């Protein structure tokens, strides 16, 4: 094993143990101090709370690193299939450690956070990341996909508000809902043309045919499936956001009339 591969393996292992530590130690300690209501949650809710806290941290860490690569890693941007994957491998190694850690927690706390969809999602992602970490191929596309992590904090925050008893029409919940819809659209829907234009440009080139069949399936097949799901989720999020905003607007319109009746 060459020194760089050893480094990537070390990063993945370190990432795994770091996220386990964040789940078991840091999140409970921090959550009690930020939100005392954490103590009143059920054991299952605490497990999911800690899981989502770790998920948010991972999303922000990897997302910021992803943006840096997208804007400043010229080697990857110039050759999206075989460009120098050093920084992308580092970012993917962090995510690999997180995914394995999260899979372990899902199986261990299945009654609290068990979800077949997440198991399939994590395994599919790990399969795709093998070609990045093991073969050094498709660094641009692997990194581009990690942009989607930016929508995770808002999704998790919605759950936090729900479990803490915030009404859907409360200002914090509404603000988070709008932010979730906007961010989800920006990092999962609006970027689709850019992603598939780069894929179209590469398709049929010599670099493309150097990618083995397994790598092409992991790249093209998973991309199409993920984006079909993203469009479906975006539709649900947009409808939910619209309903909440409409009900809040109707409530405000009715408020003066109710006040007039009581005077």
DADA-V238919 format. One record per pair of residues at least 4 apart in sequence whose C-alpha atoms are under 6 Angstrom apart, sorted by sequence separation. I is the first residue (numbers start at 1). J is the second residue. D is the distance in whole Angstrom. If there is no record, write none. Layout:
i j d
I J D
I J D
//
This chain:
i j d
10 14 6
11 15 6
14 18 6
21 25 6
22 26 5
23 27 6
26 30 6
27 31 6
31 35 6
32 36 5
41 45 6
45 49 6
58 62 6
59 63 6
62 66 6
68 72 6
69 73 5
74 78 6
76 80 5
79 83 5
85 89 6
89 93 6
92 96 6
105 109 6
106 110 5
110 114 4
118 122 6
130 134 5
131 135 5
132 136 5
162 166 6
171 175 6
176 180 6
179 183 6
180 184 6
184 188 6
185 189 5
186 190 5
193 197 6
196 200 6
204 208 6
211 215 6
216 220 6
217 221 5
218 222 6
222 226 6
230 234 6
234 238 6
242 246 6
22 27 6
132 137 5
161 166 5
168 173 6
185 190 6
203 208 6
32 38 6
76 83 5
106 113 6
75 83 5
76 84 6
106 114 5
75 84 6
27 50 6
154 180 5
23 50 5
151 183 6
151 184 5
148 187 5
147 187 6
148 188 6
89 133 6
85 136 6
88 139 6
85 139 5
82 137 5
81 137 6
81 138 4
80 138 6
80 140 5
76 140 6
44 112 5
66 143 6
15 94 5
169 248 6
12 93 5
16 97 4
12 94 6
15 97 5
16 98 6
63 147 6
12 97 5
16 101 5
63 149 6
63 150 6
59 149 5
128 218 5
56 153 5
52 156 6
//
